[in-house]
Every structure is written in C-alpha cells, then in structure tokens.
C-alpha cells in the first residue's frame, strides 16, 4: 500500500507544471495530502480528527484543501481544515501551512511550535525559513520541496524514507 502512495506522490511531483498562479494552490494541496501519508504523528490514535491549519484567513489554498478533505482521512481520522489567525493556538493542528505573507507570524510563534508535533509547511521562494519543516516551491516549472529532517525529528515526527529521499 505504501508503494502505491509513493508512486502517486512521485507522479504528482514530476508531472505538475505551474501554468498559472491559480493552479499553484491545487499543487500545494496535493503535496500536503501526500505528506500526510509519508509522516507519522505521535499519539494520532488518541485524536478524533486530523487538523490541517492554514495561517491567515481567505487564502485560496483553504478551498483547495476543503474540496478534497471529505474524500480523505489520515490514520482513519477525518480531516478538518481550519483557518488560523496570529492569536490562535498554532499547535492545535497536525499540519500548519504558512503562506509567504504570514512568515512574520510564524517567526513570532517559533518557540511555541519548536517542541510541538506540528509539520510546518511554508512556500518561501528563495531560502527555507528556519521554522519550517517543509518548504514547497516551484523550480523549473515543477513543484519541489526542501526538508528540515533534523528539525522535523525534533518535533517528534517520523518521516518515511520516501519523503527524505526526494527532498531537495
């Protein structure tokens, strides 16, 4: 079963070409859902739902994630998509997506997130933010990602070899 997910993950990784900004969120959403299959969270069996948070309200990726959430689950748990503000508890979710315009909020919340099992995904063009676990970006018209393997392990998240092997 993991080979099937890995194959799908690689297919998406190599076939996605950014044609317009409107499609970027669709590609990011696909990667985020694939990451849920390649990362293990501690004590997920005790959770009722799997939460994917998006820092900032009204970001286009929210609707992309919501469109697919009802068809998916993580560890048998339904997926809930939540929009979070600067004053919300960012550790209340399993995955936190941080758009470029919210990186300053992420930096201010770095200490709270540092020891929490939250997979922090950014979309920074250029260098990977220090607070990020994964940084998605477009390179040569393809969606790729950087991975902070050590930082992710420090957050008590277990990474599959596939996610490590295909990081830039």
Secondary structure, 3 states (H helix, E strand, C coil): CHHHHHHHHHHHHHHCECCCHHHHHHHHHHHHHHHHHHEECCCHHHCCEEEEEEECCCCHHHHHHHHHHCCCEECCEEEEEEEECCCCCHHHCCEEEECHHHHHHHHHCHHHHCCCCCEEEECCCCCCCCCCCEEEEEECCEEEEEECHHHHHHCCCEECHHHHHCCC
